Amino acid sequence: MKIKSILSICIAAAMVLLIIGPSALGQSSKSLINIKVSQSVPTVNYWARGSTKVGFTGTALLPRAEGDAKVSSSKGSLRIEAEFKGLESPTNFGPEYLVYVLWAITPEGRASNLGQLVVKDQKSKADVTSKLQTFGMLVTAEPYFAVSFPSQKVVLVNSVLSKTKGAVAEVNANLELLQRGEYSDANFHGYPMESKVPLDLYQARNAVRIAKLDGAAKYAPEALAKAQQALNQAEDYQARKQKNSVPTVARQAVQSAEDARSIAVRREQQDKIAAQKRASQQAQEASAQQAQQAQDAQERAQAQAAHEAQQREAADQAAARAAEAREAAQQAAQQAQAQAQSAQATAAQAVAEREALRKRLLAQFNRVLPTTDTPRGLMVNMGDVLFSVGKAELKPPAKIALARLAGILASYPSLRLSIEGYTDSTGSEAFNQTLSEQRADGVQTFLTTQGVPLDSMTATGLGPANPVADNSTAAGRQKNRRVEIVISGEVIGSRIGTPIGTPAPAGN
């Protein structure tokens, strides 16, 4: 057991010598603040259950410091109970360093702040937890407790003891991958430490000052203002000797300042990356622009040479082009005239065909039911005698006529039918309206059964509107009781959908 302990100490001492060099030994703490720490720290893969112990060895910055820690599982995490001694004042490493912080370091170099070490008589205890399972531990001097990553001032590094049990893995955490803190600044002066001023207040002052030095005023003004407000409140409590209130508000200021500093560092880095990208893009654009300008100049020279050659050829070709243009104009005029004549002949033929079809259909419809030629189209009249008295029921002659009508329409699918039912003025308005609708619908329904597409027809009941005879006589009322089928379509020269009541041309 003793041999292994002595061996561990010798290895640690050798590692320190290799890192800092023999010339650094014997120097004061002030002269050591810029010495780089070990590039690696031993890590341990702790058992999920049970407990074990590890030791801590002081670095060249604090060679007399030492400690040990008990690591045990506790409610899904690892509990770390550590004791340290030989801890000198952190201000020995620079005026900005006020506290010690215990860290857990993963093999990949990710650091986790386990908490501040409260030092009394060069001793300190820590009772903290971590969700990590494989990690190394180290202690650094820091300007305040809430830092996000360790500084260069590493004073203690954990070491594996001979009595360490469980799954021990001598894996080294790569500290080169760690984001490191460096807080020294030409304008960073220490505060005169007064016993009546709590350490938490000094940390708050440090945290706000460091946040400002890292550009929080520019990159994270809201978070910095929150930290400054908490610091001002803590200073006010201190001035009014409300000592119990100072630590809580001061620690709030520290945390807010660290948030502001972290935001500022991240945003400044983003701005630098963006600036680099812009500079690179501008350089590329400038290079591309120069290349384009050179290419443009070459193309202009080539174009000028080609233009001069074209001018020489233009004089010889001008007469030929003029002659060709005159000939082309004459040909175009002849073609336009021929096309106009052809269009006129086609239009005249179309009109003649529509008129011939309209006359032919008028004659065919008239052989079925009385039909007249109107501006709205060919109007087929179904008189009152084709319906039962006061009813919408079609009589057999009406069905025969409509079937014949449907047979004619089958040859002209583009024709449209507007079926309009009318009554005389006797009876109530509601009765007449309903009866006219029912008769129009009845005609539409029957034509549908005869193969006339439903979407080519509309059925409308108009009651006593648009009388064609005097309602004061029985003969006139009989004429007014009718269903008119207006047949229209471009094929017969009638515009589809001409409003109801459009008068027929004179003489029809």
C-alpha positions in Angstrom: 0.0 0.0 0.0 2.7 2.5 1.0 4.8 1.6 -2.1 1.8 2.4 -4.4 1.2 5.7 -2.6 4.8 6.7 -2.9 4.7 5.8 -6.6 1.6 7.9 -7.2 3.3 10.9 -5.5 6.5 10.4 -7.6 4.4 10.2 -10.8 2.5 13.4 -9.9 5.8 15.2 -9.1 7.3 14.1 -12.4 4.3 15.3 -14.3 4.6 18.8 -12.6 8.3 18.9 -13.5 7.6 18.1 -17.1 4.8 20.6 -17.3 6.4 23.7 -15.7 10.1 22.9 -16.1 12.7 22.9 -13.4 13.3 26.7 -13.6 9.8 27.4 -12.2 10.4 25.6 -8.9 11.0 27.8 -5.9 9.4 30.8 -7.5 6.8 32.8 -5.6 3.0 32.5 -6.2 3.1 35.9 -7.9 5.6 34.6 -10.5 3.6 31.5 -11.3 0.4 33.1 -12.5 1.2 32.7 -16.1 2.5 29.0 -15.9 0.4 26.6 -18.0 -1.2 23.8 -16.1 -1.2 20.1 -17.0 -2.6 19.3 -20.4 -4.5 16.3 -18.9 -6.1 15.2 -15.7 -6.8 11.6 -14.6 -10.5 10.6 -14.8 -12.3 7.8 -13.0 -15.3 5.7 -14.2 -17.1 5.4 -10.8 -19.3 2.5 -9.9 -23.0 3.2 -10.1 -23.3 1.9 -6.5 -20.9 1.9 -3.6 -18.3 4.4 -2.8 -14.6 5.0 -3.3 -11.9 7.6 -2.5 -9.6 9.7 -4.7 -6.8 12.0 -3.7 -5.9 15.6 -4.7 -2.4 16.8 -5.4 -1.3 20.4 -5.5 0.2 21.8 -8.7 3.2 24.1 -9.1 0.9 27.0 -8.3 0.1 25.6 -4.9 2.5 22.7 -4.2 1.6 22.4 -0.5 -2.1 22.0 -1.2 -3.6 18.5 -0.9 -6.9 16.8 -0.3 -9.1 13.8 -0.8 -12.7 13.0 -1.7 -15.2 10.3 -1.1 -17.4 9.6 -4.2 -20.6 7.6 -3.6 -23.8 7.0 -5.4 -26.8 8.9 -4.1 -30.3 9.0 -5.7 -29.3 8.6 -9.3 -26.2 10.9 -9.0 -22.8 10.8 -7.5 -22.1 12.5 -4.2 -18.7 14.0 -3.7 -17.5 14.8 -0.2 -14.1 16.5 -0.3 -11.7 18.0 2.1 -8.8 20.3 1.2 -5.9 22.0 3.1 -3.0 24.2 2.3 -5.2 26.6 0.3 -3.6 30.0 0.3 -5.5 33.2 -0.6 -6.6 33.1 -4.2 -5.5 36.7 -4.6 -1.9 35.4 -4.6 -2.5 34.6 -8.3 -3.7 38.0 -9.2 -6.1 40.7 -7.9 -9.0 39.3 -9.9 -9.0 35.9 -8.2 -11.2 35.8 -5.1 -12.4 32.2 -4.7 -11.6 28.5 -5.4 -14.0 26.4 -7.5 -14.2 22.6 -7.7 -14.7 21.2 -11.3 -15.6 17.9 -12.8 -14.0 17.3 -16.2 -15.2 14.7 -18.7 -12.7 12.8 -20.9 -13.9 14.9 -23.8 -12.9 18.1 -22.0 -16.3 19.3 -20.9 -16.2 21.2 -17.6 -18.9 21.2 -14.9 -18.8 23.8 -12.1 -19.5 21.8 -8.9 -19.4 24.7 -6.6 -17.3 27.2 -4.6 -14.9 26.2 -1.9 -15.3 28.3 1.2 -11.8 28.6 2.7 -11.1 29.1 6.4 -7.6 28.7 7.9 -6.4 27.4 4.5 -8.9 24.5 4.8 -12.2 23.8 3.0 -14.9 21.2 2.7 -17.2 20.4 -0.2 -20.4 18.3 -0.3 -21.7 18.3 -3.9 -23.3 16.1 -6.5 -22.8 15.4 -10.2 -24.8 13.5 -12.8 -21.6 12.5 -14.6 -20.2 9.0 -14.1 -16.7 9.2 -15.7 -14.8 12.4 -14.8 -11.7 13.9 -13.3 -11.7 16.7 -10.8 -9.6 19.9 -10.3 -9.7 23.1 -8.3 -9.0 26.5 -9.8 -8.7 30.0 -8.6 -11.6 32.1 -10.0 -12.8 35.7 -9.8 -16.3 34.6 -8.7 -18.2 31.4 -8.0 -20.5 31.2 -11.0 -17.9 31.0 -13.8 -18.8 28.8 -16.7 -15.4 27.4 -17.4 -12.1 27.0 -15.4 -9.3 29.6 -15.4 -5.7 28.8 -16.1 -5.0 28.9 -12.4 -5.3 25.2 -11.6 -4.1 24.5 -8.0 -5.3 21.0 -7.3 -5.8 17.9 -9.6 -7.4 14.6 -8.5 -5.2 11.5 -8.3 -6.0 7.8 -8.1 -5.2 6.2 -4.8 -4.1 2.7 -4.1 -7.3 2.2 -2.2 -9.5 3.5 -4.9 -12.0 0.8 -5.8 -14.6 0.2 -8.5 -14.2 0.7 -12.2 -11.0 2.8 -12.4 -10.0 4.0 -15.8 -6.8 5.9 -16.1 -8.2 7.9 -18.9 -7.0 11.5 -19.3 -9.4 14.4 -19.8 -8.1 16.5 -22.6 -7.7 19.9 -21.1 -6.6 21.3 -24.5 -10.3 21.0 -25.5 -11.4 23.0 -22.5 -12.7 26.6 -23.0 -10.4 28.4 -20.6 -10.8 31.6 -18.7 -8.2 34.4 -18.6 -9.3 37.4 -16.6 -6.2 39.6 -16.3 -6.5 43.0 -17.8 -4.2 46.0 -17.8 -7.0 48.0 -16.1 -8.0 45.3 -13.7 -7.0 46.4 -10.2 -7.7 44.4 -7.1 -10.0 45.7 -4.3 -8.6 46.5 -0.9 -10.1 43.6 1.1 -12.0 44.7 4.2 -13.1 42.3 6.9 -16.5 44.0 7.2 -17.3 43.6 3.5 -18.6 40.1 2.6 -16.7 38.1 0.0 -19.9 37.7 -2.0 -20.0 41.4 -2.6 -16.4 41.4 -3.8 -17.3 38.6 -6.2 -20.3 40.6 -7.4 -18.0 43.6 -8.1 -15.6 41.3 -9.9 -18.3 39.6 -12.0 -19.9 42.8 -13.2 -16.4 44.3 -14.0 -15.4 41.2 -16.0 -18.7 41.2 -17.8 -18.0 44.8 -18.9 -14.5 43.9 -19.9 -15.8 41.1 -22.1 -18.2 43.5 -23.9 -21.5 42.9 -22.1 -22.4 46.5 -22.4 -22.4 46.2 -26.2 -23.5 42.6 -26.7 -25.7 41.9 -23.7 -26.9 45.2 -22.3 -30.2 43.9 -20.8 -28.5 41.1 -18.9 -25.7 43.5 -17.7 -28.2 46.0 -16.5 -29.9 43.3 -14.5 -26.5 42.4 -12.9 -25.7 46.0 -12.2 -29.0 46.6 -10.6 -28.5 43.6 -8.3 -25.0 44.9 -7.5 -26.3 48.4 -6.7 -28.8 46.9 -4.4 -26.2 44.8 -2.6 -24.0 47.9 -2.2 -26.9 49.8 -0.8 -27.6 47.0 1.7 -23.9 47.1 2.7 -23.9 50.8 3.1 -27.0 50.6 5.3 -25.4 47.7 7.3 -28.2 45.3 6.4 -25.6 42.5 6.4 -28.0 39.6 6.2 -29.4 40.8 2.9 -26.1 41.4 1.1 -25.0 37.8 0.3 -28.2 36.8 -1.4 -28.5 39.9 -3.7 -24.7 39.8 -4.3 -24.8 36.2 -5.5 -27.8 37.1 -7.8 -25.6 39.9 -9.2 -22.8 37.3 -9.8 -25.0 34.9 -11.6 -26.6 37.7 -13.8 -23.2 39.1 -14.6 -21.9 35.6 -15.7 -25.0 35.3 -17.9 -24.2 38.7 -19.4 -20.6 37.8 -19.9 -21.4 34.4 -21.5 -23.9 36.0 -23.9 -21.4 38.8 -24.8 -18.6 36.3 -25.5 -20.9 34.2 -27.6 -22.3 37.1 -29.6 -18.9 38.7 -30.0 -17.6 35.5 -31.4 -20.6 35.3 -33.7 -19.9 38.8 -34.9 -16.2 38.0 -35.5 -17.2 34.9 -37.5 -19.8 37.0 -39.5 -17.1 39.7 -40.1 -14.7 37.1 -41.3 -17.3 35.7 -43.6 -18.1 39.2 -44.9 -14.4 40.0 -45.4 -14.0 36.7 -47.2 -17.1 37.3 -49.3 -16.0 40.9 -50.1 -12.6 39.7 -51.1 -14.1 37.1 -53.4 -16.5 39.6 -54.8 -13.6 42.1 -55.4 -11.6 39.3 -57.1 -14.7 38.3 -59.2 -15.3 42.0 -60.0 -11.7 42.5 -61.2 -12.0 39.3 -63.3 -15.3 40.4 -64.7 -13.9 43.9 -65.5 -11.0 42.3 -67.4 -13.4 40.0 -69.2 -15.7 43.0 -70.0 -12.7 44.9 -71.4 -11.7 42.0 -73.6 -15.3 41.6 -74.8 -15.6 45.3 -75.6 -12.4 45.2 -77.7 -13.7 42.1 -79.5 -17.1 43.8 -79.9 -15.5 46.9 -81.3 -13.5 44.9 -83.8 -16.6 43.0 -84.8 -18.6 46.2 -85.1 -16.0 47.8 -87.4 -16.1 44.7 -89.6 -19.9 44.8 -89.6 -19.8 48.4 -90.7 -17.6 47.6 -93.6 -20.0 44.8 -94.7 -23.1 47.0 -94.0 -22.3 49.3 -96.9 -22.2 46.5 -99.4 -25.3 44.8 -98.0 -27.5 47.9 -97.5 -29.0 47.8 -101.0 -29.6 44.1 -100.9 -31.4 44.4 -97.6 -33.5 47.3 -98.8 -34.6 45.3 -101.8 -35.4 42.3 -99.6 -37.4 44.5 -97.3 -39.5 45.9 -100.1 -40.2 42.4 -101.5 -41.0 41.1 -98.0 -43.4 44.1 -97.4 -45.2 43.4 -100.7 -45.5 39.7 -99.8 -46.8 40.5 -96.4 -49.4 42.9 -97.8 -50.5 40.2 -100.3 -50.7 37.6 -97.5 -52.7 40.0 -95.2 -55.1 40.7 -98.0 -55.5 37.0 -98.8 -56.1 36.3 -95.1 -58.7 39.0 -94.8 -60.5 37.7 -97.7 -60.3 34.2 -96.4 -61.6 35.4 -93.0 -64.5 37.2 -94.6 -65.4 34.2 -96.6 -65.2 32.0 -93.6 -67.3 34.3 -91.5 -69.9 34.6 -94.2 -70.0 30.9 -94.6 -70.4 30.5 -90.8 -73.3 33.0 -90.8 -74.9 31.2 -93.7 -74.5 27.9 -92.1 -76.0 29.2 -88.8 -78.9 30.8 -90.6 -79.5 27.6 -92.6 -79.5 25.4 -89.5 -81.7 27.9 -87.6 -84.3 27.8 -90.4 -84.0 24.0 -90.6 -84.5 23.6 -86.9 -87.4 26.1 -86.9 -89.1 24.0 -89.5 -88.5 20.8 -87.6 -89.7 22.2 -84.3 -92.8 23.7 -85.9 -93.7 20.2 -87.1 -93.7 19.1 -83.4 -95.0 22.2 -81.6 -95.6 25.9 -82.5 -92.2 27.6 -82.7 -91.2 31.2 -83.4 -87.8 32.7 -84.1 -86.9 35.4 -81.5 -83.7 37.3 -80.5 -83.4 35.0 -77.6 -83.5 31.9 -79.8 -86.2 29.5 -81.2 -89.1 29.6 -78.8 -91.2 26.4 -78.7 -94.7 27.0 -77.2 -96.5 24.3 -75.2 -100.0 25.5 -74.8 -102.3 24.9 -71.8 -104.1 22.0 -73.5 -101.0 19.8 -73.1 -101.4 19.8 -69.2 -104.1 18.6 -67.0 -106.4 21.5 -65.8 -104.8 23.3 -62.9 -102.0 20.7 -62.7 -98.5 20.2 -63.8 -99.1 16.6 -65.1 -98.1 16.2 -68.8 -100.8 14.8 -71.1 -99.8 12.0 -73.5 -99.7 14.3 -76.6 -97.3 16.6 -74.7 -95.0 13.6 -73.9 -95.1 12.5 -77.5 -94.2 16.1 -78.7 -91.4 16.4 -76.1 -90.0 13.0 -77.1 -89.8 14.1 -80.7 -88.3 17.4 -79.6 -85.6 15.5 -77.7 -84.9 13.4 -80.7 -84.1 16.5 -82.8 -82.0 18.0 -79.9 -79.9 14.9 -79.6 -78.1 15.8 -82.9 -77.1 19.3 -81.4 -75.5 18.8 -78.0 -74.3 22.4 -77.8 -77.8 23.8 -77.7 -79.2 25.1 -74.4 -82.8 25.1 -73.3 -84.5 27.7 -71.0 -87.8 26.2 -69.9 -90.2 28.9 -68.6 -93.7 28.2 -67.1 -96.4 30.9 -67.2 -100.1 31.1 -65.9 -102.9 33.5 -66.4 -103.8 36.2 -63.8 -106.7 34.3 -62.2 -106.1 32.6 -58.8 -103.7 33.6 -56.1 -100.2 34.7 -56.8 -98.7 31.9 -54.7 -100.8 29.2 -56.5 -99.8 30.6 -60.0 -96.2 30.8 -59.1 -96.1 27.2 -57.8 -98.0 25.8 -60.7 -95.7 27.6 -63.2 -92.7 26.2 -61.5 -94.1 22.7 -61.4 -95.0 22.7 -65.1 -91.5 24.0 -66.0 -89.9 21.3 -63.8 -92.1 18.6 -65.2 -91.0 19.5 -68.8 -87.4 19.5 -67.7 -87.7 16.2 -65.9 -89.4 14.5 -68.9 -86.8 15.8 -71.3 -84.1 14.4 -69.0 -85.7 10.9 -69.4 -85.4 11.4 -73.1 -81.7 11.8 -73.0 -81.4 15.6 -72.9 -78.5 16.5 -70.5 -79.7 18.1 -67.3 -76.9 20.6 -67.3 -78.0 21.9 -70.7 -81.4 23.0 -69.3 -82.8 25.5 -66.8 -86.4 25.5 -65.5 -88.1 28.7 -64.2 -91.6 29.4 -63.0 -92.7 33.0 -63.8 -96.4 32.9 -62.8 -98.6 35.4 -64.6 -95.6 37.5 -65.8 -95.1 38.4 -69.5 -98.6 37.7 -70.8 -99.0 37.2 -74.5 -102.7 37.9 -74.6 -105.5 39.8 -72.8 -106.3 38.1 -69.4 -109.8 39.5 -69.5 -111.0 36.9 -72.0 -111.0 33.2 -71.8 -109.1 32.8 -75.0 -106.5 35.2 -73.9 -106.1 33.5 -70.5 -105.7 30.1 -72.3 -102.9 31.6 -74.4 -101.2 32.9 -71.3 -101.3 29.5 -69.7 -98.2 28.0 -71.4 -94.7 26.6 -71.1 -92.1 28.2 -73.5 -88.9 26.4 -74.3 -86.3 28.9 -75.6 -83.6 27.0 -77.5 -80.4 29.0 -78.0 -76.7 28.5 -78.8 -73.9 29.8 -80.9 -74.5 27.1 -83.5 -77.8 28.8 -84.5 -76.5 32.3 -84.0 -78.3 33.0 -80.7 -76.4 34.3 -77.7 -77.0 31.9 -74.8 -78.8 33.4 -71.8 -80.5 36.4 -73.5 -82.8 38.0 -70.9 -86.4 37.0 -70.7 -88.8 39.4 -72.3 -86.5 40.5 -75.1 -88.9 41.4 -77.9 -89.0 39.5 -81.2 -87.9 41.3 -84.3 -90.7 43.0 -86.2 -92.6 40.7 -88.6 -92.0 37.5 -86.6 
